[in-house]
Amino acid sequence: MTWLNKENGFEEINKLAKTRTPFLFITSFDGEKIFAKPLDGLDNNIFYKLEDWRNYPVKKRTKNFTFSKFPVDFNTYQKALNEVLEEIRSGNTYLLNLTFRTPVESSLSLKEIFTYARAKFKLYFKDEFICFSPERFVEIEGNTIATYPMKGTIDAILPHAKESILADAKEMAEHVMIVDLMRNDLGIIGSNVKVERFRYVEKIKAGKKELLQVSSKITAILSPDWKDNLGTLLSQILPAGSISGTPKKSTVNIIKHVENFDRGFYTGVFGIFDGESLRSGVMIRFIEQENGQFFYKSGGGITIDSDAKSEYEELIDKIYLPLL
């Protein structure tokens, strides 16, 4: 298919929202590829779930499955992390989300993984890629926009896991930087910016593990005519700060240099406008299919205090199937 480019894509979102047409949109990480189509014209091999908005029936898994992962070796990971740390020491970034592409194998098809996965935000796109994400990007109700940056992950089985992650100085610094970035982003398009909840903890299933993840809620008030300019507003706050870093522009340039693959739609955003309100999710927990091979993309935030072993383990922990 032919994707819309950045200019045409956000303009198409403007047009659909202005006419109050319910639609699905998908943006790549760099915004250079955009999909925007009315819900009543979607192909029959595109499925979505955004909390209780979905266009497919719920099914429970009835067969066993296998899942194997083949992550990058630690030395390769450490080399990339050291490059990021050097950029931090040079003052070019303070926080960078470093990610890698991992070959994985499963006895399930891409569509089966999507169907059985438990997640608040899920997308299946034409047997090309899926995501089963725990992270909202923005939601808009009335004239209020809210975003929920997610930064900080720990194995829930560890002793005093919740207390440990909330007391961890590195995790606190990383989360504060992202909250500050997202406050600034919402301030570009709205007014009366507030941090309504700071560093609350949620439990998510990660295959056989349970993880605790730390989020915050930030809100702002949009102009009453936001529906007439939705694409323009989105373009001003993408890519999502939680999966790029800060300062955003220079950090994205470093990501392009340091990472060993093209993110494509991984860490992009997808969402639904229903004619009145908007929901969207960040495309993490992401698998793409290329020539019959599955690739899982994952990573985590790097700061000056990052420990290579811990960050490497987090990258691997995030490669999982949260299946029913």
Buried (B, 14 or more C-beta within 10 A) or exposed (E): EEBBEBEEBBBBBBBBBBEEBBBBBBBBBBBEBBBBBEBEEBEEEBBBBBEEBEEBEEEEBEEEEEBEBEBBEBEEBBBBBEBBBEBBEEEBBBBBBBBBBBBBEBEBEBBBBBBBBEBBBBBBBBEBBBBBBBBBBBBBEEBBBBBBBBBBBBBBEEEEBBEBBBEBEBBBBBBBBBBBBBBBBBBEBBEEBBBEEEBEBEEBBBBEEBBBBBBBBBBBBBEEEBBBBBBBBBBEBBBBBBBBBBBBEBBBEBBEEBBEEEBBBBBBBBBBBBBEBBBBBBBBBBBBBEEEEBBBBBBBBBBEEBEBEEBBBBBBBBBBBBBE
